[in-house]
Amino acid sequence: LQIWLNLLWASVWSVKCNNFSYRFCWMPPKLLLVVFIARPDIRERYHAALLSFFEGRSQDRAAAAVAAMVGQCPASELVHQAASRFRCLELPALCFEDISDNAPNPNLFEKSCPVQLHQCDAFVSHSWHDDAKAKWSALQLWRKAFVAAHGREPKVWIDKCCIDQANIEADLRCLPIFLNGCQQFVVLCGTTYLSRLWCILELFTFVQIGRKAKAVHVQLVLREHSEEEDLVTIEQRFNSFDARDCTCFKAEDKDRMLSIIHAAFGSMGAFNT
């Protein structure tokens, strides 16, 4: 009521004095405040947007901190590098032969293209030691679900196509930032997934940056005609998981990654559970 009285008084004053009243200057923000108070749906949208903004900033900082520990470089330097090196590809551009093994193929890098952080649909996490055909089938199941939900093909980050084979180390340092730059985290979990330390580091990063559970999609990698056997093995891996038993190509990488996990959780037991 006070706002409307002020508006009426400002109008009368302006007519009487043939001059613009300063009171008009306060009208737009006051009217916006009235609308904000009177409309709960607007308040809720504003509150959600504000929370999302601060949550995103917090996740960016956490990802940069993990990358700094992994790459042993200043976080600001890695953020700059990751922004210039981040890539993705549309999943239909990938065929089974492209990821049937982990043999380096620099030509696959050309299938991906530069993209801004947070503009990629999914980070695909997998173990090269899992069965290739079963892994491909699991990936296609996720793709089908994505297309059904979004009405378009997904854009993904996947190591063999998005890591520059001419500068692997530079991209591996940026891996936590790359993961955070994707909207979803797709885990192709087979019998060896939980035994590979780089896979565990990706899981660690996902937890550490505070991403929500709805952003992770786990697809089981089960060999044809051996589904029951593989399910039992995966369950056993989960029940007996210990990051210290995971393997890594370089011993120094394993020591550094385990020390990062230990520093974040206080003990390996806390992380394992």
C-alpha positions as CSV (number, residue, x, y, z in Angstrom):
1,L,0.0,0.0,0.0
2,Q,2.8,2.4,0.9
3,I,4.4,1.9,-2.5
4,W,1.1,2.7,-4.3
5,L,0.7,5.8,-2.1
6,N,4.2,7.0,-3.0
7,L,3.5,6.5,-6.7
8,L,0.2,8.5,-6.4
9,W,2.0,11.3,-4.5
10,A,4.9,11.4,-7.0
11,S,2.4,11.7,-9.8
12,V,0.5,14.5,-8.1
13,W,3.7,16.4,-7.3
14,S,5.0,16.1,-10.9
15,V,1.7,17.5,-12.3
16,K,1.5,20.3,-9.8
17,C,5.1,21.4,-10.2
18,N,5.4,20.5,-13.9
19,N,8.5,18.7,-13.0
20,F,9.7,15.0,-12.7
21,S,9.6,13.8,-9.1
22,Y,12.6,12.0,-7.7
23,R,10.2,9.6,-6.1
24,F,9.6,8.0,-9.5
25,C,13.2,6.7,-9.3
26,W,12.3,4.4,-6.5
27,M,9.2,2.9,-8.1
28,P,10.7,0.2,-10.3
29,P,12.8,-1.6,-7.6
30,K,10.0,-1.3,-5.1
31,L,7.5,-2.8,-7.6
32,L,9.9,-5.6,-8.3
33,L,10.2,-6.2,-4.6
34,V,6.4,-6.5,-4.3
35,V,6.3,-9.0,-7.2
36,F,9.1,-11.0,-5.6
37,I,7.4,-11.2,-2.2
38,A,4.0,-11.9,-3.7
39,R,5.1,-14.7,-6.0
40,P,6.5,-17.8,-4.3
41,D,7.3,-19.4,-7.6
42,I,9.6,-16.5,-8.6
43,R,11.3,-16.7,-5.1
44,E,11.9,-20.4,-5.6
45,R,13.4,-20.0,-9.0
46,Y,15.7,-17.2,-7.9
47,H,16.8,-19.2,-4.8
48,A,17.5,-22.3,-7.0
49,A,19.5,-20.2,-9.5
50,L,21.5,-18.6,-6.7
51,L,22.3,-22.0,-5.1
52,S,23.2,-23.5,-8.5
53,F,25.6,-20.6,-9.2
54,F,27.5,-20.9,-5.9
55,E,27.4,-24.7,-6.1
56,G,29.0,-24.6,-9.6
57,R,31.7,-22.2,-8.4
58,S,32.5,-24.5,-5.5
59,Q,32.7,-27.5,-7.8
60,D,35.0,-25.7,-10.1
61,R,37.4,-24.8,-7.3
62,A,37.3,-28.3,-5.9
63,A,38.1,-29.8,-9.3
64,A,41.0,-27.3,-9.8
65,A,42.4,-28.3,-6.4
66,V,42.3,-32.0,-7.2
67,A,44.0,-31.3,-10.6
68,A,46.7,-29.3,-8.8
69,M,47.5,-32.2,-6.5
70,V,47.5,-34.7,-9.4
71,G,49.5,-32.6,-11.8
72,Q,51.7,-30.9,-9.2
73,C,51.0,-27.5,-10.8
74,P,49.3,-24.3,-9.7
75,A,45.6,-24.7,-9.9
76,S,45.2,-21.4,-11.9
77,E,47.6,-22.7,-14.5
78,L,45.7,-26.0,-14.9
79,V,42.4,-24.2,-15.2
80,H,43.7,-22.2,-18.1
81,Q,45.2,-25.3,-19.7
82,A,42.0,-27.4,-19.3
83,A,39.9,-24.6,-20.8
84,S,42.1,-24.6,-23.9
85,R,42.4,-28.4,-24.1
86,F,38.9,-29.6,-23.4
87,R,37.3,-31.6,-26.2
88,C,34.3,-33.8,-26.9
89,L,32.7,-35.8,-29.7
90,E,29.2,-36.8,-30.7
91,L,28.8,-40.4,-29.8
92,P,27.6,-41.6,-33.2
93,A,31.0,-40.6,-34.6
94,L,32.5,-43.5,-32.6
95,C,32.5,-47.1,-33.8
96,F,33.4,-50.3,-32.0
97,E,36.7,-50.6,-33.8
98,D,37.8,-47.2,-32.4
99,I,37.7,-48.4,-28.8
100,S,38.2,-52.2,-29.2
101,D,41.7,-51.8,-27.7
102,N,43.9,-49.2,-26.1
103,A,46.5,-49.1,-28.9
104,P,47.3,-45.4,-29.6
105,N,45.6,-44.0,-32.7
106,P,46.3,-40.3,-33.2
107,N,43.7,-40.1,-36.0
108,L,40.9,-40.6,-33.5
109,F,41.8,-37.2,-31.9
110,E,40.5,-35.6,-35.1
111,K,37.0,-37.0,-34.4
112,S,36.7,-34.8,-31.4
113,C,36.6,-31.0,-31.4
114,P,37.3,-28.2,-28.8
115,V,34.4,-27.2,-26.6
116,Q,33.9,-25.0,-23.6
117,L,33.9,-26.5,-20.1
118,H,30.4,-27.5,-19.0
119,Q,29.2,-27.9,-22.6
120,C,29.8,-31.7,-22.8
121,D,27.0,-34.1,-21.9
122,A,29.1,-36.9,-20.3
123,F,32.5,-38.0,-19.1
124,V,32.9,-41.7,-19.9
125,S,34.9,-43.6,-17.3
126,H,36.0,-47.2,-18.1
127,S,38.7,-49.8,-17.8
128,W,40.7,-50.9,-20.8
129,H,41.0,-54.3,-19.2
130,D,37.2,-55.0,-19.4
131,D,35.7,-56.9,-22.3
132,A,35.5,-54.6,-25.3
133,K,32.3,-55.9,-26.8
134,A,30.5,-55.9,-23.5
135,K,31.7,-52.4,-22.8
136,W,30.5,-51.2,-26.2
137,S,27.1,-52.7,-25.5
138,A,26.9,-50.9,-22.2
139,L,27.8,-47.6,-23.8
140,Q,25.1,-48.0,-26.4
141,L,22.5,-48.8,-23.7
142,W,23.4,-45.5,-22.0
143,R,23.3,-43.7,-25.4
144,K,19.8,-45.1,-26.1
145,A,18.5,-43.9,-22.8
146,F,20.1,-40.4,-23.3
147,V,18.5,-40.0,-26.7
148,A,15.1,-41.1,-25.4
149,A,15.4,-38.5,-22.6
150,H,16.8,-35.6,-24.5
151,G,15.8,-36.2,-28.1
152,R,19.3,-35.8,-29.5
153,E,22.7,-37.6,-29.6
154,P,25.0,-37.1,-26.6
155,K,28.4,-35.3,-26.7
156,V,30.9,-37.2,-24.7
157,W,34.5,-37.0,-23.4
158,I,36.2,-40.3,-23.8
159,D,39.9,-40.8,-23.3
160,K,41.0,-42.4,-26.6
161,C,39.5,-39.7,-28.7
162,C,39.8,-36.6,-26.5
163,I,43.3,-37.0,-25.1
164,D,46.0,-35.6,-27.3
165,Q,48.4,-38.6,-27.9
166,A,51.2,-36.1,-28.7
167,N,50.8,-34.6,-25.2
168,I,49.2,-37.2,-22.9
169,E,50.7,-35.9,-19.7
170,A,49.2,-32.4,-20.2
171,D,45.7,-33.8,-20.6
172,L,46.0,-36.3,-17.7
173,R,46.9,-33.3,-15.4
174,C,43.6,-31.7,-16.4
175,L,41.5,-34.8,-16.0
176,P,39.6,-33.7,-12.8
177,I,38.7,-30.4,-14.5
178,F,37.6,-32.3,-17.6
179,L,35.4,-34.5,-15.5
180,N,33.8,-31.5,-13.8
181,G,33.3,-29.9,-17.2
182,C,30.8,-32.6,-18.1
183,Q,27.2,-32.7,-17.1
184,Q,27.1,-36.4,-16.4
185,F,29.5,-39.1,-15.2
186,V,29.0,-42.4,-17.0
187,V,30.7,-45.4,-15.4
188,L,31.1,-48.5,-17.5
189,C,31.7,-50.9,-14.6
190,G,33.1,-54.3,-15.5
191,T,35.0,-56.9,-13.6
192,T,38.3,-54.9,-13.6
193,Y,36.9,-51.4,-13.2
194,L,37.5,-51.2,-9.4
195,S,41.0,-52.6,-9.8
196,R,42.3,-49.7,-11.9
197,L,43.6,-46.7,-10.0
198,W,42.9,-44.1,-12.7
199,C,39.2,-45.2,-12.6
200,I,39.2,-44.9,-8.9
201,L,40.8,-41.4,-9.1
202,E,37.9,-40.4,-11.4
203,L,35.4,-41.7,-8.8
204,F,37.3,-39.9,-6.1
205,T,37.1,-36.6,-8.1
206,F,33.4,-37.0,-8.6
207,V,32.9,-37.4,-4.8
208,Q,35.4,-34.7,-3.9
209,I,33.9,-32.0,-6.0
210,G,30.5,-32.6,-4.5
211,R,28.5,-33.7,-7.6
212,K,25.0,-35.0,-7.0
213,A,24.2,-38.7,-7.2
214,K,21.7,-38.0,-10.1
215,A,24.7,-37.0,-12.3
216,V,26.3,-40.4,-12.2
217,H,25.1,-43.3,-14.4
218,V,26.5,-46.7,-13.8
219,Q,26.3,-49.2,-16.7
220,L,27.4,-52.8,-15.9
221,V,29.8,-54.3,-18.4
222,L,28.7,-58.0,-18.6
223,R,30.0,-60.5,-21.2
224,E,27.5,-62.3,-23.3
225,H,26.8,-65.8,-21.9
226,S,28.8,-64.9,-18.7
227,E,26.5,-62.3,-17.2
228,E,25.9,-64.2,-13.9
229,E,29.7,-64.9,-13.4
230,D,30.5,-61.2,-14.1
231,L,27.9,-60.0,-11.7
232,V,29.3,-62.1,-8.9
233,T,32.8,-60.9,-9.6
234,I,31.7,-57.3,-9.6
235,E,29.9,-57.7,-6.3
236,Q,33.0,-59.3,-4.8
237,R,35.1,-56.4,-6.0
238,F,32.8,-54.0,-4.3
239,N,32.7,-55.9,-1.1
240,S,36.5,-56.3,-0.8
241,F,37.5,-53.0,-2.4
242,D,40.7,-51.4,-1.1
243,A,42.3,-48.6,-3.2
244,R,45.7,-49.8,-2.1
245,D,45.2,-53.0,-4.1
246,C,44.5,-51.1,-7.3
247,T,47.0,-51.2,-10.1
248,C,48.6,-48.4,-12.1
249,F,51.0,-48.4,-15.0
250,K,53.5,-46.1,-13.2
251,A,54.4,-46.8,-9.6
252,E,55.0,-43.1,-8.9
253,D,51.5,-42.3,-10.2
254,K,50.1,-44.8,-7.8
255,D,52.0,-43.4,-4.8
256,R,50.9,-39.8,-5.6
257,M,47.2,-40.7,-6.2
258,L,47.0,-42.8,-3.0
259,S,48.5,-39.9,-1.1
260,I,45.9,-37.5,-2.5
261,I,43.1,-39.8,-1.5
262,H,44.6,-40.3,2.0
263,A,45.0,-36.5,2.5
264,A,41.3,-35.9,1.5
265,F,39.7,-38.7,3.6
266,G,42.2,-38.9,6.5
267,S,42.7,-42.6,6.0
268,M,42.4,-45.2,3.2
269,G,39.8,-47.1,5.3
270,A,37.5,-44.0,5.3
271,F,37.7,-43.8,1.5
272,N,37.3,-47.6,1.0
273,T,34.0,-47.5,2.9
